[in-house]
Every structure is written in structure tokens, then in C-alpha cells.
């Protein structure tokens, strides 16, 4: 299938598909006129690539994981992929810890702002005049 059909079947733009190929995530053959042609298996591969991108992985990391899909019985590939996945998981854990610390700092500022707004509201309340 040509790039337009792969794009239509996967919902991924031709530009993104060309990028995937530049990054070594997809392969195609070329016609005599230089047009890209993809096998039907590329539909499933694009779906996997999208899932990995959606999970926050970079194209560099995805490129290290895909050999495990291509060579599922190769123990050295499985070991390298496992190491890459653990490294990525550690990176994500560090990002989560940073986000939690950032949220906690924001909570402190929100509480201070809430107190300040309450003080301003109290100062603006009309004072009752003695009768």
C-alpha cells in the first residue's frame, strides 16, 4: 500500500509516517518512481508506535524497543529491550516525583492565596454602625 492508504488506515499523517521511517521505526520498499510502498503488517506496527508515543516514549527509545517485536526469540534483544524499558520506567518515576513536588509547592501557594483572599474579604465587609 502507498503512504496515503497507510495514513488513512492508521489515522497517522503522511508526514508522521515519513518521520517514523527516517527514525528507523518503519520500513518501506520503493517503486521505480520512488513512491513508498508498505506491507499490510505496517498498519499494526504504526498502531504500536502510536501507543508507545502516547505513553510518552521518544522515537529513540521506541527504536530500541522495536527489535524485541521483530526478533522475539533473540535473548540478547530481549535483555537489551528489558534494560531500555526499565530505564524508561525509572525516568517516568522521576518525572512523577517531580510533578508531585511541584503540585505540593503549588498547594502551599494556593493555601496562602486563599488566606489572603479571606483577609481581603473580611476587610471589605461593612462595619455595623451603633444605633
N, C-alpha and C positions, 0 to 999 in steps of 0.2 A: 504494500500500500504506500501511497505517497504521503508526504508530510501533512497535507491538508486533511486527508482522511484520518490519519493518526490523531491529528488535532481535534477533529470533530468527534472521534470515538472516545477520546480521553478527556476532552474539555480543557486541554492544555494548549496554549497558543503555539503557533509555529516558531515564534521567536524563542520561547522557553525550550521547545524541543531541540532547536539548533544549539542552544546553550547546553542542554544536557549532553548532547553529542560532543560538543567542544570539551566538556569536562570528563569525558570518557564514561558517562553513565549509560548512554545508548549507543548502539551501532546501527549503521545502515549500509546498504550497498548503493552504488551509483549507476544510473543509466548512462548510456552513451552521451546523452545531452547533459549529464551532470546532476540530474534530479535524484534526490534521496528516495530510497525505497526501503521500507521497514517490513519485517515479518510480523505476522499476527501476534507472536509472543511479546512484541514490544508494547502492546496495549496493557498487558498485565504488569510489565516492567515499569511503565510510566506510572501506573497506579501505585506501585510500591514506592517509587521515587517520590511521588507526591506525599504519600503517608510519612515518609522519612523527613521530607522538608517540613511538613506540618508539625512534626514532633520537635522541630527546632534544630535539626541537624544541618550542617553545611554540606555543600556539594563535595568538599574534600573528604569529609567523614563518610558521606554516602559512598563515595568511590572506594573507600577502604572496606565497606561492609558488603558491597555487591558481589565480590568474588565468592563469598560464602553461599550466595544464591546460585552462582554459576558453577561452582565446584563443591557441591555439598558433601562429597565423600573425602575431601582432602583435609586431613587432620591439621596440617600446618596452616591452611587457610582458616579453618575453624578456630584455631588458637589465636591467630592474628586478629580475627574479627571479634572474638571474645574480649581481647585486650582493648581494642578500639571502643567497643560498646561500654566496657567498664570505665574507661577514661571519659567518655561522653557522659555517662551517668554521674560520675564524680563532678564534672563541670556543671551539670544541671543542678546537682545538690548544692554546689557553691552558689549558683545564681539564686536558688530558692532561699538559702540562708541570707544572702544579701538583700533580697526583696523583703523578707520578713523583718530584718533590721531596719530597712527603710520605712516600712509600714509602721513599725513600733515608734520610730522617731517622729513620723507624721502624726501619730496618735497623741504624742506629747504636745505637739504644736496645736492640734485640734482642741485638746482639753484647755490649754492656755487661752486660746481664742474664745472658747465657749465661756470661760470665766470672765474674760474681758467684756464680751458682749453682754453678759448678765449684769456686770457692774455698770456698763453704759446705760442699759435699760433702766436699772434702778435709779440712776442719777437723773434720768429724764422724766421719771414719774412725778406728777404734780404733788406738791406738798399740801396737805389738808390745812385750811385756814381755821383758826379757832372761831367759834361762833360768838 
